[in-house]
Amino acid sequence: MSVTFSITSLPVETLDEIIENTGTNDLQILLRVCKSLNTLATRHLYRNVTLTSPVDAVIFFKTIKKRCLAAMSIRSIILLYTLAESAIQCIELLTTLDEETPFSSALPGPNIAL
């Protein structure tokens, strides 16, 4: 006598624990198995996102624009690419601008140097 077992017959909490300990590559495979595993895998895959290039960022934002569940699953986004890092460093270093606008003295209130 053969017994058939479906992984989706496990309680959601158990599946959630299994998926929690699954690597990114395996999560991407689970997305294609069935609808219920797709939902659980999507939640885990998009929970904490790390983007390493501007191309990754564009692809990611296009994806979450189309996939509501993915967008709702996001808890954190980390940007790890040089352009963003340099821009942030430049902004942090910027404290004042030396050029004064020609019309700033005509504005009410204190003179503002830009």
C-alpha positions as CSV (number, residue, x, y, z in Angstrom):
1,M,0.0,0.0,0.0
2,S,1.5,3.3,-1.0
3,V,0.9,6.5,0.9
4,T,1.0,9.9,-0.8
5,F,2.3,12.9,1.0
6,S,2.2,16.5,-0.1
7,I,4.5,19.0,1.5
8,T,1.7,21.6,1.4
9,S,-0.3,19.4,3.8
10,L,2.1,20.5,6.6
11,P,0.9,23.3,8.8
12,V,1.8,26.8,7.5
13,E,4.0,27.4,10.6
14,T,6.1,24.3,9.8
15,L,6.4,25.3,6.2
16,D,7.4,28.8,7.3
17,E,10.2,27.4,9.5
18,I,11.5,25.3,6.7
19,I,11.5,28.2,4.2
20,E,13.1,30.4,6.8
21,N,16.2,28.1,6.7
22,T,16.3,27.9,2.9
23,G,18.9,29.7,0.8
24,T,18.0,32.3,-1.9
25,N,18.6,29.9,-4.8
26,D,16.3,27.3,-3.4
27,L,13.6,30.0,-2.6
28,Q,13.7,31.0,-6.2
29,I,13.0,27.3,-7.1
30,L,10.2,27.1,-4.6
31,L,8.5,30.1,-6.3
32,R,7.8,27.8,-9.3
33,V,6.5,24.7,-7.4
34,C,3.0,25.7,-6.5
35,K,0.9,28.7,-5.5
36,S,1.0,28.2,-1.7
37,L,4.8,27.7,-1.7
38,N,5.1,30.7,-4.0
39,T,3.3,32.9,-1.5
40,L,5.5,31.7,1.4
41,A,8.8,31.8,-0.6
42,T,7.9,35.3,-1.9
43,R,7.4,36.6,1.7
44,H,10.9,35.3,2.7
45,L,12.7,36.2,-0.5
46,Y,11.6,39.9,-0.4
47,R,11.7,40.4,3.4
48,N,15.3,41.7,3.5
49,V,16.7,42.9,0.2
50,T,20.3,43.8,-0.6
51,L,20.9,45.5,-3.9
52,T,24.5,45.5,-5.2
53,S,24.2,47.6,-8.4
54,P,22.0,50.2,-10.1
55,V,20.9,47.5,-12.5
56,D,19.8,45.3,-9.6
57,A,17.9,48.2,-8.2
58,V,16.0,48.9,-11.5
59,I,15.1,45.2,-11.8
60,F,14.0,45.0,-8.2
61,F,11.8,48.1,-8.3
62,K,10.2,47.0,-11.6
63,T,9.4,43.7,-10.0
64,I,7.8,45.1,-6.8
65,K,5.8,47.5,-8.9
66,K,4.2,44.4,-10.6
67,R,4.1,42.1,-7.6
68,C,2.0,43.4,-4.8
69,L,2.9,40.5,-2.4
70,A,6.6,41.1,-3.0
71,A,6.2,44.8,-2.2
72,M,4.2,44.2,1.0
73,S,6.8,41.6,2.2
74,I,9.7,44.1,2.3
75,R,11.0,45.0,5.7
76,S,14.4,46.4,4.7
77,I,16.4,47.4,1.6
78,I,20.2,47.7,1.7
79,L,21.9,49.5,-1.1
80,L,25.5,48.3,-1.6
81,Y,26.8,50.0,-4.7
82,T,29.5,52.6,-5.1
83,L,27.5,55.3,-6.8
84,A,25.0,55.6,-3.9
85,E,27.7,55.2,-1.3
86,S,29.8,58.1,-2.9
87,A,26.7,60.3,-3.2
88,I,25.8,59.8,0.4
89,Q,29.4,60.5,1.5
90,C,29.4,63.7,-0.5
91,I,26.1,64.8,1.0
92,E,27.4,64.1,4.5
93,L,30.5,66.2,3.9
94,L,28.4,69.1,2.5
95,T,27.8,71.6,5.3
96,T,27.5,74.9,3.5
97,L,27.5,76.4,0.0
98,D,29.6,79.6,-0.5
99,E,27.7,81.2,-3.3
100,E,25.1,83.8,-2.4
101,T,22.2,84.3,-4.7
102,P,21.8,87.8,-6.2
103,F,18.2,88.1,-4.9
104,S,18.7,86.7,-1.4
105,S,19.0,90.1,0.1
106,A,15.5,91.1,-1.2
107,L,13.9,88.1,0.4
108,P,12.1,88.7,3.8
109,G,13.7,87.2,6.8
110,P,17.4,86.4,7.3
111,N,19.8,86.4,4.4
112,I,20.3,82.9,3.1
113,A,23.6,82.0,1.5
114,L,23.4,79.2,-1.0
